[in-house]
Amino acid sequence: QVLYSTAAAQCRLQRWQEARVTLDKAVVWRPEGRTAILDLALERVQDRLFLEPLQVPLGEFFRPRKKEVEQLDSKDFLGKPKVISSIIPNDEYIGFEPLRPQKQGFYEPSADALR
């Protein structure tokens, strides 16, 4: 839509070659099978007829497709937080396991912890 309106403005300025290049870009970026409006616009530019810019409804800049909006529901990828306790006595370390300072003999669980 932006490229089409740009081409329409270039037509009004009598820049026919620039308008054709702009419409060619729009054809490349447009999905397959949906180029009928652009093909008609290219014919009009070739015949040196003015294009009318596309009108955007007042107060509306962009409206995404309905199927794209339906997928915007919030999703909880992390889940609920969990409290995990250690079976290691005197374990006061808070953080990630690979960052834990290693101490000799510190990691053997006591008999009470295993019960």
N, C-alpha and C positions, 0 to 999 in steps of 0.2 A: 504494500500500500504506500509505503514511504517512497519507494523508487518510482512507482507510477505517478504519484503527485509531483515528484521532482521532475520527471519527464514532461508532465503537463506544464510546469512552470518554464522549463526550457523551451517548449513549443511557443509559449507566449512571448518569449524573448527572441524568437526566430532562430534558435540554435537547434536546428533539426538534426544534425549529426550527433550532437551531445545527447539529445533526447533518445535517439535510436540506440546509442551505446548504453544508456541508462536502462532502457527497456530490455535490451539483451541481457544485462546483468540480472534483471528481475526474472526473466525466463529461466536462467540457469539456477537461481535460488528457489524458484517455485517448485512445489512437489509435482511429480509427473501426473499428467491427465488434467491439470487444473490451470492450463495456460490459455484458455479460450479468450479471456478478457485481454490478456497481453498480446495475443496474436492479432486481435482486432485493433489494439492500440498501435502496434507496429505498422499495420496497413494504413492507419490514419496518418501516422508520422511520415510514411513514405509518400502519401498523397499530399503532404503538407497541410493537413487539417488539424485544428487545435484539439487538444484533449482537455476534458474537464477534470480538475482534481477531485479526488475522492473526498466526500464530506464526512467528517467525524461528528457524531451526535454531540450536542452541547453538554459539557460537563463530563464527557467520557473520553478518556485518552486511550485506554487499552482494556479489552475484555478477553481473557483467556478462554480457551475452549472448555466446554462443560466437563469433558472427561479428564482434563488436567486439573480442574478445580476439585473434583471429587476425590482425588488422591492426596489432597492437602490436609487430611485429618491428622491430628497429632499422633505420633507413635512413640511408645516407650521402648527404646532399644536397649537400655541398660537394666531395666527391671527394678525391683525394690532393693534397697540397701540391706545388707545382712551384717550382723555382728558375729565375728568369728573369734573364738577364744583359742588359746594355745594350750597344749598339754604339757608344755615345757615349764618347769618350775622357775619362778623369779623372772619370767619373760615380761619385760616392760617395753619391748621394742614396738614402735608404731610405724608402719610403712610397708613397703614392698619387700618381699622375701629376698630377691637378689641383692638388695641394698643393705641387708642385715650384716653387721660386723660379725665375723666368725671368731668364736672363742672355743678353745679346746675343752672338752668335757661339759660344755654348757647345755648340749642338746639331748642328753640322755634323760628320758622321762623318769620320774620317781615312781615307786611302786604304788603310792597313793593316787597318782594321776591316772594310772592305767585302770584302776578299779572304777 
